[in-house]
Amino acid sequence: EKESLFFFTVSTTGFLLNVSISYGVFLFMSTFNTLSPHVTANIGAIAGTLAVVMWNFIGYKFFVFAKKHE
């Protein structure tokens, strides 16, 4: 069914975004020597999570579970 394909696509894209954003923020924050690696990893994880929460909400609301007009 079309809905399950959209759900899989939004979820998989969200996962890839989460990993990419987390890693990118971690690399960027690692250039500052004032923060420990644990802190920079947590900042990256938080940034990735916040971005993907918004992505998933928009994707599910407008693509996966959108109301069908009849």
Buried (B, 14 or more C-beta within 10 A) or exposed (E): EEEEEBBEEBBEBBEEBBEEBBEEBBEEBEEEEEBEEEEBBBBBBEBBEEBBEEBBEEBBEEBBEEEEEE
